[in-house]
Amino acid sequence: MPTITIPIEDLVFVIAALVGGGLLLVTVLLDDILGGILDALHLDFSIGGVSLMPPLLAFIAMFGVGGIFATQVLDLHGGQAAIVGVGFGVAGFAVALGMFTALRRAEGSRPFAIADLVGHEGSVSVAIPAGRLGTVYIRAEGQTHELSATATEDLPAGTLVRVVGVAGMGVVVERGTSSNATPAAPPPAQEAPQGEETHA
């Protein structure tokens, strides 16, 4: 039987293309898992918040593709094929880095959480009896939020407060002293029914 001889350089390029491309695919699909593993190991390979793993794997994959292109299409071998492979690899690295940087910038910010309100100040909107629930107005994220609140002392409506903790979907507050707190919204005005006159 005739034997098939594969030049060692072609084998190296094929392995680089397959391994680099396969690992790149795994990295893209399992980015959160791999990122969690690297975080647990306290390893950080990133540029501007973008992991270097995908661009490096893109370099390896495109190095292999470029090398195969050089040997099979351009009929280059040895160092010349390697140079072409490196050129392809650099291009692949740059493209992958640009794509992942754009994706990182397109990601939304972390969702707002009630725990983020600890330390914020506001005012009581519905009186809070000691150990029971009332509501407070807290300004955060450019909006005024009305939240359930509890405290260790009686806090009448309009009292300035500071958030000191979280209790379920509400907050724990204490009496505050800052004049920068959000004032409680006044209750809507009560209009007298039409046809009736008010008497002093």
C-alpha positions in Angstrom: 0.0 0.0 0.0 1.3 3.5 -0.8 2.2 5.5 2.2 0.9 9.1 2.6 3.5 11.5 3.7 2.4 14.7 5.3 5.1 17.4 5.7 5.7 18.2 9.3 5.1 21.9 8.7 1.6 21.2 7.3 0.9 19.0 10.3 1.9 21.8 12.7 -0.3 24.3 10.8 -3.3 21.9 10.8 -3.0 21.2 14.5 -2.7 24.9 15.3 -5.8 25.7 13.2 -7.8 22.9 14.8 -6.7 23.4 18.4 -6.8 27.1 18.3 -10.2 27.2 16.5 -11.7 24.5 18.8 -10.5 26.2 22.0 -11.7 29.6 20.7 -15.2 28.2 20.2 -15.2 26.6 23.7 -14.0 29.9 25.2 -16.8 31.9 23.4 -19.5 29.4 24.5 -18.3 28.9 28.1 -16.8 32.4 28.7 -18.6 32.7 32.1 -17.3 29.3 33.3 -13.7 29.9 32.2 -13.8 33.4 33.6 -15.1 32.1 37.0 -12.2 29.5 37.0 -9.6 32.2 36.3 -11.1 34.5 39.0 -11.0 31.6 41.5 -7.3 31.1 40.7 -6.7 34.9 40.9 -5.4 34.9 37.3 -6.2 38.0 35.2 -5.1 38.0 31.6 -6.9 41.1 30.2 -6.4 44.4 28.4 -8.9 47.1 29.4 -11.2 44.5 30.9 -11.1 42.3 27.8 -9.7 38.8 28.4 -6.7 38.0 26.3 -7.6 34.3 26.0 -9.9 34.7 22.9 -7.4 36.9 20.9 -4.6 34.5 21.7 -6.6 31.5 20.6 -7.6 33.5 17.4 -3.9 34.1 16.8 -3.1 30.4 17.1 -6.0 29.4 14.8 -5.2 32.0 12.2 -1.5 31.1 12.3 -2.5 27.6 11.3 -4.8 28.8 8.6 -2.2 31.2 7.2 0.5 28.5 7.2 -1.8 26.1 5.4 -2.6 28.9 2.9 1.1 29.6 2.4 2.1 25.9 1.7 -0.9 24.9 -0.3 -1.7 28.1 -2.3 1.4 30.1 -2.4 3.8 27.1 -2.4 5.9 28.6 0.3 7.7 26.5 2.9 9.7 26.7 6.1 10.3 30.2 7.4 8.4 31.9 4.6 5.3 29.9 5.4 5.8 30.7 9.1 6.0 34.4 8.4 2.7 34.2 6.4 1.2 32.3 9.3 2.3 34.9 11.8 0.8 37.7 9.6 -2.5 35.8 9.6 -2.2 35.3 13.3 -1.7 39.0 14.1 -4.7 39.9 11.9 -6.8 37.3 13.8 -5.6 38.6 17.1 -6.5 42.2 16.2 -9.9 41.2 14.8 -10.8 39.1 17.9 -9.6 41.8 20.3 -11.6 44.5 18.5 -14.8 42.3 18.5 -14.5 41.4 22.2 -13.8 45.0 23.1 -16.9 46.1 21.3 -19.0 43.4 23.0 -17.6 44.4 26.4 -18.6 48.0 25.8 -22.0 47.0 24.6 -22.7 45.1 27.8 -25.2 46.8 30.1 -24.2 48.0 33.6 -24.8 45.8 36.6 -28.5 45.8 37.6 -29.5 48.1 40.4 -29.8 46.3 43.8 -31.4 47.4 47.0 -28.1 46.7 48.8 -26.6 49.5 46.8 -28.8 51.9 48.8 -26.9 51.4 52.1 -25.4 54.7 53.1 -27.9 56.7 51.0 -30.1 59.3 52.6 -33.8 60.1 52.1 -37.0 60.9 54.0 -39.9 59.1 55.5 -43.0 59.2 53.3 -45.3 57.0 55.5 -44.6 57.0 59.2 -42.5 54.1 60.5 -43.5 52.7 63.9 -40.6 51.2 65.8 -40.0 47.6 64.6 -42.7 47.8 62.0 -43.0 48.9 58.4 -43.5 52.3 56.8 -42.1 53.7 53.5 -39.2 56.0 52.6 -38.1 58.0 49.6 -34.5 57.4 48.6 -32.9 59.0 45.5 -30.5 56.8 43.6 -29.6 56.0 39.9 -31.1 59.4 38.9 -34.6 58.4 40.3 -36.5 58.7 43.5 -37.5 55.2 44.8 -40.3 54.6 47.4 -39.4 51.5 49.4 -40.7 49.7 52.4 -38.6 50.5 55.5 -38.3 49.6 59.1 -36.5 51.2 62.0 -35.8 50.7 65.7 -37.6 53.9 66.7 -40.7 55.7 65.7 -40.1 57.9 62.7 -42.9 60.3 61.6 -43.4 61.3 58.0 -40.9 63.8 56.8 -38.1 62.6 59.0 -34.7 62.6 57.4 -33.2 59.1 57.4 -30.1 57.2 56.3 -30.2 53.6 55.1 -28.1 51.3 57.3 -29.2 47.9 56.1 -31.5 45.7 53.9 -34.4 43.6 55.1 -35.8 41.4 52.4 -37.1 43.8 49.7 -37.1 46.7 52.0 -34.5 48.8 53.9 -33.5 49.4 57.5 -33.1 53.1 58.3 -32.1 55.3 61.2 -32.7 59.0 61.9 -30.4 61.1 59.7 -29.1 64.7 60.1 -28.2 65.7 56.5 -30.1 68.4 54.8 -29.4 66.8 51.4 -31.9 64.1 51.8 -34.8 63.8 49.4 -37.9 65.3 51.0 -41.1 63.3 51.2 -43.6 64.1 48.6 -46.6 66.0 50.0 -49.9 64.2 49.9 -52.2 65.1 47.0 -54.5 68.1 47.7 -58.0 67.2 48.6 -60.6 69.1 46.6 -64.0 69.9 47.9 -66.8 68.2 45.9 -68.5 70.4 43.4 -71.7 72.0 44.5 -70.6 72.0 48.2 -69.2 75.0 50.0 -66.8 74.9 52.8 -67.6 76.7 56.0 -65.2 78.1 58.5 
